[in-house]
Amino acid sequence: MKTKRDKISLGFCLREVETRDEALKAWDAGEQVFAWHEMDEKPACVTSLEMLNNYPADGLLVWERVYV
């Protein structure tokens, strides 16, 4: 079975998270997490755990690498 290391990266994308725990896990792993609100024009980079906790799960996005 191929691992991410064996695959080719196509770039990055913003992925919606299902739960706040998923966003917290990404934050703990050092991945960039973004918060988005319907009234905002664009997502804002989460800069603290407090900021992450102030958004619902459906307002959180994770910046991740896309592989094939």
Secondary structure, DSSP 4 states (H G I P E B T S, - for coil): ---GGGSPEEEEEEEE-SSHHHHHHHHHTT--EEE--TTSSS-EE--SHHHHHTS-GGGEEEEEEEE-
